């Protein structure tokens, strides 16, 4: 493991542990999620910068860590990817539908590296949400279909796996394509 990746892993682990962040449905230490995302990105040929950003992708959104600190600690490339991956909107920015539409539009302009990390994030989150929260999963799957429709520049295999994970979730919940908000893909 490169020095950059070791630092990113340790930094993300400490940041999430500092607030005792846990996975919503299992109570497991939160770092299992960034670890899974980073592993997927690495498995699909991601650069060290991408893998570092995968480790760090939730620290700005979920902890007191700032983009300025990430820039200082990890450089502009890593911080820029984390910025693309961080949804920093609040309820004051509009209702959920407005915020998610804005986020989908923003991510459609993200660089391929950020989209690749986002695919891995979506894949890992989808299985957990469908398994543990079927009611919310129906909303989540529809929103993520919309996001993926505009995010087509990332790694093609991970993109397909992200689509497949949404489809598997829809099938598990027995959603029809219309209920899932899909057009034929």
N, C-alpha and C positions, 0 to 999 in steps of 0.2 A: 504494500500500500504506500503510495507516495506521501510525502510530507504534507502536501495540501489536503489530501483526502483524510489523513489522520487528524489534522487540525480541525477540518470541517466536521468530522464525526464527533470528536471530543467537544467542540464548541456547541453543536446542536444538542448533544446529550446533556451537557451542563445547562443550556438555556431552557430546555423543556423540563429537566429535573428541578431546576430552581423554583419553578412554580408548581411542582408536583403534578404536571400535566399527565393525564391518563387517557387511554383510548376510551371513547364515549361508551361503547357497549360492553367491553370486556374488562375495563379497569386495568389493563396491562400498561406498563410504562409507555408513554407516547412515542418514544424514540423507535419503537418497533415499526411505526409507519414510515418515517424518513429512511430507516434502514432498508425496508422493502422497496421503496421507490428508488433509492440509490442503487440497490442490487439490480433492479430491472434495467435501469439506464446503463449500468456497466455491462450487463449481459448483452445489450443491444449496441455495443460499441461506442457508448458515450465517452467524451473526452474527460480528463480529470476536472476541468472547469464545470462541465455539466454534472458530473457525479457529485462534486462539492456542492453545487447549487441544489441538487436533489436532497442531500443531507440537510441543507439549510432552508429548504423551500417554505417551511411554516414558521420559522423563528420570528420574522418581522410581523406576521399576521397574528401570531398567538402569544408572543412574549414581549418583554420591554426592549428587546434588541431593535436597534434602528438600522436603516439602510446605510447611514453614514458610518456606523460602527462596522458593519459588514464590509463596506468599501475599504475601510482602513485595515481591517484584519485579513481580507481575502482578495482585495483588488476589485477593479471596476467591472471586469467580465463576470465574475461570480455574482457580485452585487446586482448587476444589471439583470441577470437571469432571475435572481430571487425577486427583484422588483416586478418583473413580468408575472411571476407566479403568485404574488401577494395580492389578495383582494382586500383592500383597505377601506372599502365602503362601509358606511354605518347606516342604521335605519333612517337617520336624518337625510340620507341621500335618495330616499324614495322607498316605495314598498319592495318586497322581495322580487316581484316580477320585473320591475324597473331596474333594480340593481343587477339581477342576473342577465337581463338583456344587454345592459351596458358592459358587463363583464365579458359576455360572449363576443361582443363587437371588439372590445379591447384585445382579447386573446386571439382573435382572427388576424390581427396585425403583429402578433408576437413572432420573434425569430424561430426558425425550425428547432433550435436547441431548447428553447423554453417550451415549445409545443410538445416536444418529445418527453420532457420531464412531466409535463401536465398529463400526457397520456398515461404514464406510469402511476401518477398520483390517482387518476380517475380509476384505473384498473384496481388498484389496491383498496380504495375506498368503496367501490361499488359492491364487491363481494360482501364486505362487512355490513354495509347499510341494508342490502337486500336480505341478508340472513337475520339481522337483529331488529330491523325497524321497517317492516313491509309497508306500513302506512306512509312514512316519509319517503321510502324508496320510490314510490310511484311519482312523487314530485321530483325527486332527485334525478331519476332516469330521464324524465322528460327534459329537465334543464340541461343535463349533460349531453343529450342528443343534439340539442340546439347549439351547445358549445362546440361539439365535435364537427358539426356541419360546416363551421367556418374555420376550423383549425386543421388544415390539411397539409401543412408544410413539414411536419415532423417526420420521424422515422416511420416508414410505411408499415413495417411489421408491427410495431407498437400501436400505430393507428388502428390497424385491423384488429389487434387484440383488444383495444379499447372498445371498438364497435361490437366485437364479439361478447365482451363482458356485459355491455348494456343489453344486448339481445338475450343473453343467458339470464340476466336479471328479470327482463320482461317476461321471458318464458316461465321462469320460476314463479313469478307473480301472476301468470296467466293473463298478461295484458295483450290486447289486440294491438296491431300497429297504430290504429287510430287513437286508442287510449294512451299509447306510449308517445304519441305526437310525432310519429315517424312518417316519412315518405319512403318509398322503396329506395334502399341504399344500393 
